[in-house]
Amino acid sequence: MRGAFLRRALGAAAALLLTGCSMPQSGVDSLLAPPLLNEEQNEIYAALVRETGDSIKLLYPQRGENRSAFLVINLDAEVTSEAVAFYQSTASTVTSAIHMAVLDKRDGAWQSVHDISLEGTQVEDISVMRAGGDSLLAVGLGYSSDNTSLLKIYSFNGSTMDEIYSQSYQTKIISDLNSDDTDDVLLITPVSEDGNSYGRLYTYRNGRFRPDSEVLLDPAFTRYANITDGYLVNGQRAIYLDGYRGSTLMSTEILGYEEEAGLVDLTYDPEAGQRYAIDRALGAVCYDTNRDGVIEVPGLTLMPGYTEEVSGAVYLTDWYHFLNGEYEKVKSSYVSSSQGYMLDFPERWVGEVSIRRTVRANETLFYEYQGGDSPVKSELLYILMAKRSDWEAGEFPDYELIDSAGGGQIVYLAKIPEQEEYNPLAVNLTEVKKNFNRYY
């Protein structure tokens, strides 16, 4: 079970926000060539155009595992798979509603068999759910006007998509929380008429999703921005909710599932008024930094030389495990959201090492901090993100390869300056590679 979760977690890692701001992908995106449709996708697209005309725009899910314009999956009892595509018409005489088209391969050729007009202004995510022997399609739809989203779940009967569930939500997760080999739906509701938000779990039985249990959420949270499925260090299944406490702080609320009680809140006790939380600046969310299924909760500490009053302050991310009402620090990392990597700090670096951007694009210097007008006491490490083609052409002769991304198009390079004398803060390439991780 934990292995299955880990595969989903690695696929979802691109949603991470860690540095006190939203996660801009421009640094990585600027180095990537645009994706091309493969042969099968081109065939599906041609079949879709035959049905709709060529005045269409394909829609890509904003988050989740399935980000392709086309999802090819077996949704019924037939041997062959179906294809699902989302699009909008670009014709001026047609409304710009979201459409979900289902195509099936018949006599060796793709054919459109069903087309549905959907609510919302964007496709947030799509998930294929395990429901006994059935495969269901869950579609998250977003609205540009507010923070409320809409979940619709469909069953394919061979010719049409039948809607079997529809519910609004603030954030959600689809996973087998009660360990019965059938995916469940956990919805975090918008504020209800009683002024509270709830976590509500729905399970699939006899062709329908039915309420299982609900839990009152901490009223100190004004909105939830991220949800992560994982484990505590003792192996208990847990759901991590990152949300806003007011307008300037974020924190984490953790839910668990117990066989008798159903959903429980592990970090908020409404009767005792007790909370267990790590407040931090906006943007930092939970993440499985060690790829072991146990989720780490972030806290932020200013790096030496930076203050909260200065624009562009840089933080060190301190990672914690939660258990029995206590947080235990695991490690500290520098997280570059724009370049998609994190570097775990050796303990000897914490409080002694800071970072700054260099004049070279996408390069960061890690240095020993000494304060004053010349804060760089010694240069310890350079990390550079670059195009593989530029590196292979010899543009960075003093740099060593430590990792790659983007299907190999992007490389992460390190340069370790020589120290004039012994420096306990110095690192070697082996230590850098060990402490370096990508998160998408």
N, C-alpha and C positions, 0 to 999 in steps of 0.2 A: 504493500500500500504506500509506504513512504517513497519507494522508487518511482511509482506512478506520479505521486505529487511532485517529486523533484523534476521530472521531465516537464510537467506543466509549469513549474516555477521558472525553469530556465527559459522556456518560451516566452514567459510574461515579463522577463526582467527589464525589457525596454521601457516599461512604465515608470522606472525609478526616478524620484526627485530627491536630491540629497544635499544641495549646497546652499540652502537658504533662499532659493529662487526657483522659478519654474525651470524645467529641463530643456534648454535650447539644444536642438540637434544640428544647428547650422555648421558647427565646426566639422562634424563627421560628414554631413550631407554634402558639403562643398567639395569633398574629395571623392565622392562616390559617383559612378556613372549611373544614369537612370536605368531602372529595371526594364528588361524586355520580356514580352510574352513568349512562352515556349510554344512548341508546335501544337500541343493539345489545347492550350489556352487560345491560340489563334483560331483553331477550328471552332471552339465554343463561341468566341467573339463573332466569327463570321456567321454562325447560325443565329446568334442573337440579332445581328444587324439585318439578316434576312427577314426576321419577324417584326422588328421595330423600325427599320430604316436606320440610316447612318447618323441621324441627328441625336446622338445620345452621348452621355458622359458616364464612364464607369466610376463607381463609388468604392472607395477603399475603407475598410473598418479602421477606426481611429486607434484602437488598442486591442490587446488580447493576442492569443496565439495565431489566429487566422487573419492575416493582413492582406492576403492576395485579393485581386479583383474577382477571382473565381474560386469557389470551394468545390472540389470534386470529392464526393462522398457517397457511399451506398446508404440511401435513406429508406429503402424498402426491401422486400424479400427476394427481389430479383438478383441475379448474379452480377449484372453490370451496375456501374455507379451512375449517379446523377450529378449534374453540375448546377450550382446556385450562383447567380450573379446579381449584383445590385447596381442600378443605374438611374440616371435622371435624363429626361428629354431636354435637348437644347433648342428645340424648335420654338420659335417665338409665339406660335399659336397654341402651344400646349403648356399646361401647368408643370411646375418643376417638382412634382411629387416624387418621393423615393419609390422605386419599383424593385421588387424581388422577382426575378425570373428563374424558373426551374427548367432545365434542359435534360433530355434523356437521349442516350445513344441507341438508335434503332436502325437496323439494317446497315450498321457500320457508319452512320452519320448522326451528328448531333441535331436534335430537333427541340424547339421550344414547346413545352407541354402545359405550362401554367405561368401566369403573370399576375402579381398582386401589387396593388398600390398601398403603401405603408404611411403611417403617421411620422411626424418628426422632420427635422431638417438635416440630420446626419446619421450615418450608421456608426454607432459606438463600438460594437463588437458582435461577433457571431461565434457560437459554441455548438458543437455536436455533443448531445447529452446521451449517456447510457441510461436506458430505462427498461430494465428487464431485457427482453429480446428485441426491443424497439430502439431505433435511433431517432432522436428528436432534434430539431434545429431551434436554438434559442437566439433571438435577435434583440440586441439592445439598441434602442433608438433615442437620440438626443434632440433637445430643442434649444435653439439659439437664444430664446427669450428668458429662460430661467434655468435653475440647477436641477430640475426634475427630469428624469428619464423614464422610458417606457420599455418594459420587457414583454416580448411576445414569443410564445413557444408554439412550434408547428409540428404536426405529424404528416408525413407524406404517404398517401394511400395508393400511389402508383400513377396517378394522373393529376391530383390536386393537393395543395397544401391546406390542411385543416388546422385552424387555430384552436388550441386546447387550453391556452392560459394567456392572460394579459393582466399586467399590474404595473403601476408606477412605482418608482423607487428613487432613492438618492444615490446609493451605490449598492453593488450586489456581488455575489460570488456564486459560482455553480461548481459543486464538488460533492463527493460522497461523504458527508459529515457524520452520518450515523453508521457507516461501515456495513451497509447492506448490499453493496455492489450495484447500487442504483444512485445516479446523481440527484442531489437535492438542490433547492434554490434557497439561498439566504439573501433576503432583501433588507436593506437599511432604509426605513421609511422616511419620507419628509415629515416635518412636524405635523402631528395630528391635531384634531380639534381640541384635545385636552392639553395642548401645548408641549407634548412630549414626542420624542422619537423612539422607535422600537426596532429591535432586530427580530425579524420574523422568518421562521424556517418552514418551507413547504416541501413535502415529500410526494413522490409519484406512486399512486396506487390505483389499479383498475382503470388505467387510461386517463387519469386526472391528477392534478396537483392539489393536495389537500393540506390545510394547516397542521403543523406538527407541534410547534412550541414558539413562544415569543419571550423576549426579555426587554425590560425597560433600560434605556441607555442613559448615560450620564448627561444631565441637562446642562452641564457646563460647556459641552460641545455645541457650537452653533452650526457646524456643517462638517460632513465627512468627505475627505478628498481622495482616499485611497484605501483599498481593502486587500489583505494578503492572507492566503491560506497556508498553514504550516503546522509546526509543532513547538511545544515547550521542550526544555532540556530533559524533562522526565519522560518524554515520549507522548504526552497528552496532545491530542489534536487541538488546535487553537486558530482563531480568526483574529487578525490584527487590524484594527481600524485606526487610521491616521486621520485626525480632524483638527478643526480650528477651535481654539479656546479664546473667544473674543476675536479681535481683528489683527493681533500682532503675535500670537503664539500658536504653536501646534503641539499636539500631544498624541498619545496612543491609548486606545481602549482595547482590551483583549477579551474576547468571548471564547467560551469552551462549550463542549457538548458532553452531557452526562446521560447515561442510559435511562435513568429514572426521571430526572428533572428536565431533560432536553437542553435547550440553550441556557447558559449561565454566564454572568458577567464576572470575570476574574479580577477586574481592576476597579470596580465600583460597587459599593454596597449601599443601596438607597436607604435602608433602615438605620444603618450606623452612620450614614453620611460620610463614609470613608472612601478615599480615592488613592490609587497608586498610579502615579503618572510621572513622566519625564517631559517637562515643558521645554520647548526649543523654538528657535526662530522659524519663520515660515519656510516650507518647502521640503524639509527633511522627513523621509518616510521609511518605514520598515523594509528590511531586505534580508534575504538569505545570503549573507556574505561568504559563508563557508561551503555552500552547495551541499549541505547535509540535511535539509528540510527544516532545521531549527531556525526560526526567524530572529534576527537581531533588531533591537529597538534603538534608534539613534538619539543622541544628544549632541549639541554643538558647543564647541569651545573656540573662542577666538585664537587665531594663531599669533605668535609673538609679533609685535609691531603694528597690529591692527586694533582699531576700536570700533564700537558699534556706531559711533557718530560719523565715521568716515565712509563715504560711498565706496562700494566695492570691497567691503570687509571680507576677509577670507577666514573660513572656519575649519577646524579639525573636527571630524565626526567621531564621537565616542560611541561604541556599540555595546549594547547591554542585552543580557538574557533576563527574562522575568520568570520567577517561580516563588510561589507561596508568599506573595505580597512584597517581594524584594527584587530589586534590580542589581545584578552583578555585572560589572564592566568586563567585557571580553577583550577588546582591543580598540585602537584608534587608527583612523585612516584619513588620508587626503582624498577627496572625491571630486573628480572633474566631470561635471555633468555634460558640458559641451563637447568633451572629447571621449566620453564613454568609458572611463577607467577609474579605478581606485588604487591607491598605493597604501598598504598597511605600514604605519610608522613603527620602526623598532622602538621599544620602550625608552631607550636612551635618547631618542629624538624628541619625545613629547616635552613641550615647554622650552626646547632648545633650538628647534629647527622651524623655519618659516619658508614661505614660497613667494615667488613673484614671476610675472610673465616677462619674457624676454622680447627683444625686437623682432625675433624670428616668429613667424606665424605658427600657432599651435605648439609652442614650446614653453615649458615651465622649468624654472630653476628652484631647486631645493638647497637652502643654504643655512649655515650656522649663524644664528642671530646674536648680535651684540649690542643693539640699541644705538642711540645717537644719530648723527647725520650720515654716518656710513654703517648701516646695519649689517652689511654682509661681512662677517668675520672670515668665513671660508666657504667656497663653493663645493657642495657635496655631490650633486647629481643634476643632470639635465634629462628631461623626458620630452620627446618630440613625437608628434603624430604627423605622418606624411604619406604621400602616395608611394606605393611600392615601386612604381615605374621610376620615380625620381630617385629613390634610394638605390635601385639597381643600376641607374645611370651614373652613380657615383657622386651624387650631390652632397652626401653627408658622410665623408670618409672616416670621421672620428667617432661614429656612433655604432652601437651594437644592437642587433635585433632582439627584442624581448617578447613581442607578441604581434598578432595581426588580426584584422577584422574586415568586415565588408566583403566576405568571400575571397579574402586575400588581397583586395585592392588597397587596403590601408595597412600600414605598418606602424608599430610603436617602437621607438628607438631610444636607447639610453647612452649618455656620455658621462663618464665618471672622471672628473678632473683629478690629477695627481695632487697629493698633499705634500707640502714642503717639509712637514715634520709629522710625527705620530699624532693622529687625531682620533679619539675614541668614537667620534660620530661618523667616521668614514664608513662607506659601504662598498661591497664588491658586486660584480654582475650577478653572481649566484643568489645573493640576498635580495637584490632588486627583482629578479625574475620570480623568486619565491613569494615576495610580498605584492607583486603586481597582479591585478585582476581586471578583466573587462566585465561589464554587467549588461551588455546586450550584444 
